[in-house]
Amino acid sequence: MTHFNAPVHGQVGIGEQVNQTQTPAGINLEVLQTFLDDIRTAGADLEPVDQTYLFTYVDLVQAESSNPEPDRAMLSGSMDRLKSIAAKVGNAGLTASVGALVTYLVTLL
């Protein structure tokens, strides 16, 4: 019997000889682009300062996601900021679009 003292993410091998292969799903950039385009469209009518922040964080998510080894902390922080902006402005379309993006990325990371 094996016990872990913390959450385990990824593969675990137990035994004398263990061979494992993992094929990470990765971020589908076409799907990601669709989510980001939806957010940009939903944010088109925001006040200029809110729109600037929104688009900045969208650009950060896009840039970091195209990195072969994305910085999870950067993505997490950017997603938190996008959720915060969406909640602040009260735009239902923007909230739904940000929620879809966050759900997609969280399942991959």
C-alpha positions, 0 to 999 in steps of 0.5 A, spaced: 500 500 500 502 506 498 500 513 501 502 520 499 502 526 504 500 531 499 496 531 492 499 528 487 499 531 480 502 527 474 504 520 473 507 515 479 511 509 478 512 504 484 516 498 483 523 495 481 523 497 474 518 502 471 517 505 464 512 510 463 510 514 457 506 521 458 504 525 452 501 532 455 495 534 451 498 542 451 494 548 449 491 548 443 492 555 440 486 555 435 481 554 441 485 559 445 485 564 440 477 563 439 477 564 447 481 570 447 477 573 441 471 572 444 474 576 450 476 582 446 469 582 442 466 582 449 470 588 452 470 592 446 465 597 449 468 598 456 471 604 458 478 605 456 482 604 462 478 597 463 479 595 456 486 597 456 487 592 462 483 587 459 487 587 453 493 587 456 492 581 460 489 577 454 495 579 451 499 576 457 495 569 456 496 569 449 504 570 449 505 565 455 500 560 452 504 560 446 511 558 450 512 551 450 513 551 458 508 556 460 509 560 467 503 557 471 504 563 476 503 568 470 497 565 467 494 564 474 495 571 475 492 573 469 486 569 469 485 572 476 485 579 473 481 577 467 476 575 472 476 581 477 475 586 471 469 582 468 466 582 475 468 589 476 464 591 469 458 587 470 458 585 462 455 578 462 458 576 455 465 578 458 464 574 464 462 568 460 467 569 455 473 569 461 469 564 465 470 559 459 477 561 458 479 560 465 475 553 465 479 551 459 486 553 462 485 550 469 483 543 466 490 543 462 494 546 467 
